[in-house]
Amino acid sequence: MILRLEHIGIAVQDLNSSNALFEKLLGIAPYKEEEVQSEHVRTSFFQTGESKIELLEATHPDSAIAKYLEKKPEGLHHIAFEVDDIHVEMERLRQAGFQLLNAEPKKGADNKWVCFVHPKSANGVLLELCQSNP
């Protein structure tokens, strides 16, 4: 079962300048910055109430974020939902006809297990399922 909106992912060209912009906008600094080498991305997270905003900067031209930014301007990249059990949710969505981009959950940013739902099966929106990694 989907519990709540976990975060909104925003693709950016420059993480440092985008952090400064969002610090000004939200009045807070990011609580975390990290590099996810498997995804070739640097991220930062801002806590906004019960949800978060994740900024994503490509660290390699072959990364999904770099390819996204080749086609589109900076902006909304994905919406992430927290789930209790990512394996159960992945199977539920497969059975419901959604196309998943991952056969198994993988380690993502902010100490989460993640899986993505293809935008073609979700009205053009890239969705992320995430579960806290104990």
Phi and psi in degrees as a GROMACS rama.xvg file:
@    title "Ramachandran Plot"
@    xaxis  label "Phi"
@    yaxis  label "Psi"
@TYPE xy
-75.7318  126.71  ILE-2
-89.8187  -46.0532  LEU-3
-169.661  165.69  ARG-4
-66.6679  122.739  LEU-5
-92.426  -50.78  GLU-6
-160.414  164.498  HIS-7
-113.221  126.257  ILE-8
-94.5716  130.719  GLY-9
-122.173  121.911  ILE-10
-78.5808  131.756  ALA-11
-132.674  153.509  VAL-12
-77.5323  -40.4033  GLN-13
-133.843  111.064  ASP-14
-63.2173  -41.3652  LEU-15
-62.8724  -48.0875  ASN-16
-69.5679  -33.1785  SER-17
-70.2438  -36.7651  SER-18
-59.4924  -44.5245  ASN-19
-61.6177  -42.4232  ALA-20
-62.1001  -47.8493  LEU-21
-71.333  -30.5251  PHE-22
-60.7877  -44.0606  GLU-23
-64.6864  -43.9055  LYS-24
-64.9364  -48.4426  LEU-25
-92.2839  -17.3449  LEU-26
76.0984  17.5347  GLY-27
-141.11  156.538  ILE-28
-88.7227  158.929  ALA-29
-63.0863  143.819  PRO-30
-86.4385  -11.5653  TYR-31
-158.978  139.948  LYS-32
-129.664  141.491  GLU-33
-158.363  162.038  GLU-34
-109.303  132.171  GLU-35
-106.863  95.7789  VAL-36
-62.5015  -36.2159  GLN-37
-63.8579  -26.103  SER-38
-102.986  -1.83119  GLU-39
54.1303  54.6024  HIS-40
-145.96  146.14  VAL-41
-107.256  138.57  ARG-42
-129.506  157.837  THR-43
-138.366  151.966  SER-44
-125.503  135.168  PHE-45
-114.989  129.62  PHE-46
-85.4943  125.651  GLN-47
-129.228  93.8419  THR-48
66.4441  -128.964  GLY-49
-86.3705  -8.94542  GLU-50
-113.381  178.079  SER-51
-134.062  161.011  LYS-52
-116.402  128.486  ILE-53
-110.879  123.859  GLU-54
-96.8782  137.379  LEU-55
-126.702  126.156  LEU-56
-120.757  131.531  GLU-57
-68.6949  141.729  ALA-58
-111.434  -0.512727  THR-59
-150.833  141.912  HIS-60
-64.3621  -16.1595  PRO-61
-93.0077  1.53811  ASP-62
-72.2876  159.262  SER-63
-61.0821  -36.3525  ALA-64
-68.9175  -42.4771  ILE-65
-61.4953  -43.538  ALA-66
-65.7526  -38.2239  LYS-67
-60.9271  -46.9715  TYR-68
-71.5562  -17.5525  LEU-69
-68.4625  -30.9072  GLU-70
-99.3329  -27.6753  LYS-71
-134.997  159.795  LYS-72
-75.9957  170.858  PRO-73
-53.9845  145.685  GLU-74
154.863  -162.171  GLY-75
-54.5268  124.8  LEU-76
-108.035  -45.9967  HIS-77
-156.755  164.081  HIS-78
-120.12  129.888  ILE-79
-111.599  139.393  ALA-80
-120.083  134.553  PHE-81
-79.0886  139.466  GLU-82
-129.65  155.519  VAL-83
-70.5836  -47.0408  ASP-84
-136.677  104.267  ASP-85
-63.8105  -34.8107  ILE-86
-64.5391  -43.1457  HIS-87
-63.7089  -44.6548  VAL-88
-66.0842  -38.8219  GLU-89
-61.0316  -44.7483  MET-90
-66.2295  -42.0752  GLU-91
-58.9073  -44.6749  ARG-92
-69.3709  -39.3954  LEU-93
-57.3601  -48.0068  ARG-94
-62.7628  -29.4312  GLN-95
-84.5177  -0.197082  ALA-96
96.1711  7.93954  GLY-97
-79.6758  145.343  PHE-98
-93.7413  118.041  GLN-99
-94.1508  143.639  LEU-100
-87.0861  -9.22751  LEU-101
-127.647  135.277  ASN-102
-75.0656  -31.4989  ALA-103
-134.705  154.959  GLU-104
-63.0106  151.54  PRO-105
-129.798  161.548  LYS-106
-71.588  127.995  LYS-107
-118.548  -166.945  GLY-108
-74.1684  163.988  ALA-109
60.7653  33.8534  ASP-110
57.1184  48.0244  ASN-111
-122.283  151.23  LYS-112
-90.8667  136.129  TRP-113
-133.506  157.344  VAL-114
-150.022  142.706  CYS-115
-110.697  144.343  PHE-116
-102.321  127.835  VAL-117
-60.158  135.662  HIS-118
-57.8496  -29.8947  PRO-119
-62.0787  -24.7436  LYS-120
-104.545  9.71027  SER-121
-137.629  47.5614  ALA-122
53.1694  36.7725  ASN-123
82.7773  6.0797  GLY-124
-108.405  127.391  VAL-125
-74.7613  121.399  LEU-126
-110.185  144.65  LEU-127
-120.955  132.544  GLU-128
-98.3148  137.881  LEU-129
-141.425  144.64  CYS-130
-131.696  134.54  GLN-131
-60.2769  139.042  SER-132
-91.7277  112.023  ASN-133
